[in-house]
Amino acid sequence: MHPGIRNALGVLRLETGDPEGAIAILKVLAKEAPRAGGVHLNWGNALVAAGRHVEAIPVLKRAVALEPASPIVRYGLGRALQFAGRPAEAIEEYRAVLNQMPDHVDARANLASALSFTDAFAEAEAEARQALARDPAHANARFNLAISLLSQGRWAEGWLAYESRFQTSLLARQRRWSSRPVWDGRSTLEGRTLLVQAEQGFGDTIQFARYLPLLRITGATVILQCPDPLVPLLRAGTLADAVHPFDVEPPPHDLQITLPSLPLALERHTHAQVMGDGAPYLTPPVPDGPWTLAPDDRLSVGLVWAGSPTHINDRHRSCGVTALTPLRSLDGVRWISLQEGPAGAEAESFGEVGIVRLGERMPDFCATAAVIGQLDLVIAIDSAVAHLAGALGTPCFLLLPRIGLDWRWAAERPDAVWYRSVRAFRQESPGSWEAPVSAISEAVVRMRAVRQSGAPNERPITG
């Protein structure tokens, strides 16, 4: 078959949602035509679409070497670098594209996102605004504007821009709508039933659940619909009148809204309104059966070292159990693994000191909350368990990455925190957990000393 036809067939496979099929064609063709920049570009783009970002980088660098003057090729390399968690390099490529094509809106929108990953939130805002000036309907540009604004604590405009998430390819498929009207925050709720639908991750649901009582005090009947693992936990609380899983048809209701849209509808525009006083709003259930820890004079500390591998920044936010092994030298501590999923097996690498493995056996967040309620401390990467510990009021030392700091934690300041019991320890340099783990070790020693002295143990404050 003619090389041009095979190249076109590969592109067609990619455009019809079959990136692996495209890769099978284009990889062979690129070896037969090693100087064909366009083929390497298409092969690299197919690798990116298949989620094989690291593999795509050398392929696209080869394409750039073959066609150094092509902004389209540089854009493709920028995307691969960004998805592979290398934002600084992606920024260079996007700037090169924009030097040649100032109207390349996708490159400018992606540049805004990459800048936010490096804490350059004001620059990200400026680039996102420039992209929107050229294309006001560009959903990714508006979403990236929202992230930059929320990271800066610019709540009023940030929440409004955040509504664009439903138009992005990343979150559009999460939207669940019934046939009832969407509540805009202005119409009365008294005597009416409001369906609130969770979205995004488990941590998002736990964090935004703090706003549900504000709906109930208006006289509304509040029905929350959320993922199965959260249902028992949220049913046990008093945040909503009823809690149902997604796979069950919700009861009759008058209006609907998604959980992260509540701050906009409720006009939460100041730090105090958005975060409250950081006080706990969930109560741990009484432990029963396998979730009951045996009495122990040691400090009981739960560990979480990995999040969902599908998270956009999991490469940087998950530390792995090896990063936590310096903690095992601490005396007087009982270690409890709260780690769920395949990463739970890494607990064996923690060393001879041993670790009680509960996370892999916990069926839902209600069980996790029951265990956390018995702990003195949780040490966790940015994950749903960190949000749960904070919502329960359990002390939590939160490990944060240098690259890709979530807008939630970026917006915090000493007098405004999401959770009063959570204290953040952030990397000093990308990829290195040594400094924050060392600081946590010292903090655990102080906490243990306070406990041994019999003095009241103060909740740690983010700072």
N, C-alpha and C positions, 0 to 999 in steps of 0.2 A: 504494500500500500504506500502511496506517495507520502513523504514526510509531512507535507503541509496538511494533507487530509488527516493523518494520524494526530497531528498537533491540534487540529480543529476538533477531532473526536474527543481528545483528552479534555479540552476546554468545555465541550458540551457535557461530558460526564460530570465535570466539576459544577457547572451551572445548574445541572438537574439534581444536585444533591448526592452525588456519588464520588466523593473525593478519593476514596481508595481505588475505585476503578480508574479515575483519572491518573493517579499515581502510577498504577501498573502500566499504563500506556506511555506516559511522559518520561518516566525513569529510563525505560529502554531507549526511547527516542533521543533523550539527552546524551546517552552514551554513544549513540551512533552519530550524533551531530554535536560534538563537544563545544563548538563555537557559536551555537545558536542561542543567543541571549533570550529570545522570546520563549523558547522551549523551557529553558531553565527557570524563567519567571513563572511560567504556568505550572511547572512541577513544584516549585517552591510554594506558590499560592495554594496548590492542592494539599501539600503537606500541612500548611497552616490551617486549612479548612478541616483537615482530619485530626487536628489537635496535636500534631507532631511538630511542635514549634522549634524545638532544638535542632531536629533534623533539617528543618527548612533553612536555617541560617546559612550554612555553608553553600547550599544550593543557590540561594539568593545573592550571596556575596559573589559567587561565580557569575551570576547574571549581571551584577553591577560592574564587575571587571570587564565583561564583554560589551556592556553598553553603559559606560560611565556617565554619559550625558543624558540618560533617560530618567526623568523624574518619576515615571511610573514604576520603574524597577527599584529605585530608591525607596519609594513608598512601600512596595512589597516587602523589602528588607526591614523597613521600620516596623511594620506590623509584626513580623516574625520576632524581632528583638523585643518588642513590647510584650507580646504574649508569652515569651520565654522568660519574662521577669527581668529584662535588662533595659529599664526605662531611659537611663542616661544615654545609651547608644541609640535608642529609638529616637530620642529628641534630636540628636545630630542628623539623623536621616530625614526626619520630618522637616527640619529647618532647611536642609538642602533642597528638598522638594519645593518648599514655599519660596525659596530664593528664585526658583525658575518659574513656578506657577503659583503666584499669590492667591489665586482664586480656587485652589484645590481644597475644597471645604472639608473633605474627609481627612486629609492630612492635618489640617488645622484643628479639627475636632479631636483627632487622636493625639495631637501634640498637647492639647489641654489636659487630656487624661494622663499622659506620661508625666507632665509637669506636676500634677497632683500627687503622683506616686513618689515624687522626690521632695515633697513638702513645699513646692513653689506654688502655693494656692493663689496668690494674687496674679502671678503670671498666667496660671491656668485660666483664671477668670477672664483675663484680657484676651487670650487666644480664643476662648469659647465665644466671647462677645463678638470678636471679629468674624468668626465662622457664621454666627447667627445674623450678622449684618449682611452677609452675602447670601445666606439661605435661612430665613426665619423659621422654616419648617423642619430644619435638620434636628431630628430627635436626639441623636447621640451628642451633638454639640450642646443642646439644652440640658441633657442629663449631666454632661461633664461640667457645665456651668453650675448646676445644682450641687454637685459634689464639692466644687471649689468654694461655693458660698456656705454650705453647711459646715465645711471644715473650718471656716473662719467665724462660725457662730452667727452668720447673717441669716437668721431664721426666716423672717417674713418672705424675702425674695427667694431664699433657698427652698422652702417648702413648696412654693408655687412652681418653681422650675423642676422640682423633684417629681411632679406629676407626669413629666415627659417620659418617665421610666416605662410606661405602658406602651410607648411607641418604639422602644428600642428592641432589637432582636434578642438581647440578653434576657429581658424580663417580660416581653409581650405575651409569651406563652403561659406565664403564671397567672394571668388575669382570669379570674372566675367571676362571672356575672350572672345574676338571676334576672328575671324579667322586670323587677321592681325598679323605681327611680333611684338614682344615686343621691345620697344626702349631700347637700352643698354647704352645710354648716349654718345656713340662715333660716331654714324652715323649722318650725317648732317640733320638738320630739316628744313633748308631753302626751302621754296616752298612746304612743305609737311604738311599734316594734321595729328595731333597727338590726339588720344582719351585718355583722362586721367580719370580713374575710381576711384571714392571715395571708401573708405572701413572703417570698424570699426564704431565708433560713430560719432554723429554730431560734437562734439568738435574736433575730429581728422580732419574732413574735413575742418572746419573753420581754424584750426591751420596750416595745410599743404597747404591751398589755397594760402598762401603767396608766394609760389614758382612758381605759374602759370605765372606771368609776365616775369619771367626769360626765359620761353619757348617762349613767344611771341616775345621777342627782338631778338631771333635767326632767325626770319622770318617764324616761324611755325604758322599755323592756329591751335588754341587750342580749342578742344571740351571737356568740362567737363561733366561727367555723375555722378549724385549724388542722394541721397534720395529726394523725393517730397518736404518735408518741407523746404529744403534748396534752392530749385530751384529759387523761386522769388528773394530771397536775393542776390544770386550769379549772377543771370541774370542782376540785377540792377547795379552791379559793372562792372569794366572793366578788371577783372583778366583773363577772358577767352573770346574767340570770340563767343562761344555759350555754353549754359548750358541746358542739357536735363535730365529728370528723368530716373530712371532705367527701368521703365516699357515701355519705348518707344525705338524702334530700333534706335541706333545711326546713324548719317549720315555717308556717306562713309569716310573712313580714311585710311591713309597709315601705321600708327604705333599705338601702344597702350602702356600704362603703368598705374600702380596704383599710386594714389596720394602720399601715404607715401613712395613710392620708389623713388620719385623725388630727395631727398637729396643725395642719393647714385648716381643716374645717373648724377646729376649736380655737383657732387664732392664737396658737402658742408661739409668741414672738420674742420673748425674752429668755435669758438663761434660766431664770427661776421658773418660768412657766413651762419651759421645755423639759428641764431636768428635775424639777421639784427640789426637795431638800436631800435627795439621795437616800431617803429612808427605805427600808424593806417594805415590799408590798405583797410578798408571798409568804406562806407559813409552811415549814417542812412538815410532812405527814409523820405520824408516829411510826417508827421503824417496826417492821414485822418480819419474822422468819429470817430469810437469808440476808436481809438488809440490816440486821441488828449486829453491831460490832461488839465484840467482847470487851469488858472493862479493861482499861490499860492506863498505867500511870504516865506513859509517854505522850508526847504531843502527837495528835492524829492529823496527818496531812494528806490530802488528796492531790493526785497529779494528773494532768492532761497535757500531752505533748504533741498531739496532731489533730488537725481539723479535717473537714471533708476534702478529699483530693481533687474534687471538681471545682473548688473555690478558686476564683480568679487570681488570688494572691497566696494560695497555699504554699507555693514554693518558698516564700519568705516568712509566712506567719507560723508555720509548723516547725518546731525545733527538733523533734525526735527525742527519744528517751536518752540517747547518748549525751545530749547537751545537759541533761539534768543529773548525770551520774556524779558530778562533784558534790551533790547534796547528800549522797549516801554516807559520807564521812561524818555527818552530824550525829552526835549521840542523843539519846533520849527522844527519838522520833519514830513513830510508826507510820510507814508509808502505805497509802491506799491508792491503787490504780483506779481512776474513774474513766480511763481511756476505753472508748468503744471502737468497734470495727476491727479490721485486720491489724491496725497499728497496735492494738492491745497486746498482741503477741510479743512486742518489743519489751514488755515488762521483764522478761527473763534476762535482758541485757543490763538491768539495773544493778546487778551484782549480788554478792553473797549476803548483803544485809537483808535482802528479801523485800518483797512487796506483796501486799494482799491484793489479789486481782478480783475486782468486783465489776468493773466497767463492762466487760464482755458478757456478763450474765444479767445485767440490768435491762428489763424489757422496755422501760419507758422513763420519761423524765420524773415521774412521781417517785419511782424507785431511786433514781439519782438524787432527788431532793431529800429523800429519807436518809440516805447515806450522808449527804452534805450536812444535814442538820446535826449529825453526831460528830462532825469534824471540828478541829480547832482552826484549820486553815486549808484553803485550796490554792494550789499553784497551777496556773493554766495558761496556755497560749490563748490568743483571741478566738473564742469559741462560744458555743451555746452554754457550756458548763460555767464559763466565767460570768455570763449574764445571769445564769441561774443562781450562782453563789451570791452575786450582788443583790438580786431581787429577794433572796432569802435573808440577807443581812449577815452572811457568813464571811469572815475575813478572806480576802482573795488577793494573791499577788499575781498580777497580770503581766505576762511576757509579751512585749510588742516589738514588731520588726522595725528596722530602720527604713526599709523600702515598702511603700504601699500602706502607710498608716491609715487605718479606716477613719472616715470623716467623724465618726462618733467620738473617738478618743482625741482626735486633733482639735475638736471644738472645746474640750474640757479646759478648765483653768482652776487655780487653787480654790476659788470660792464657788465653783459650779461643776459638780460631778454627777454622772449618771447614778452611781452607786456609792454610798458613803463608806461601805466596807471594802471597796476595791482600791488597791494601790498599784500604779503602773510602773513597770521596769522596762525601759526601752533599750534596744541595741544602740551602742555607740557607733558601730560601723556595720555595713551590710554583711550578713552571713555569720557574724560572730555573736554567740550567746554567752561568751565567757564573762563579760562585765555584768550584765543583768543577773546572771545566775549567781555570781559572786556576791552581788549586793543583796540578793534574796537570801543567800546563806547567812549573811550577817544579820539580816532582819529576823530570820527564823531563830537564830541564837538568842537575840534579844527577847523575842516572844517567849521562848522556852524559859529564859531567866525570870521573866515577869511571872510566868505561871508557877515556877518553883518557889518564888518569893511569897506567893499567896496574894499578891496585889491584883486588883482588877485589871483585866487585859483590855486595853483600848483597841477600838476598831481602827485599822489602818486607813489613812485618808490619802486619796490620789494626790500626787504632787510632783 
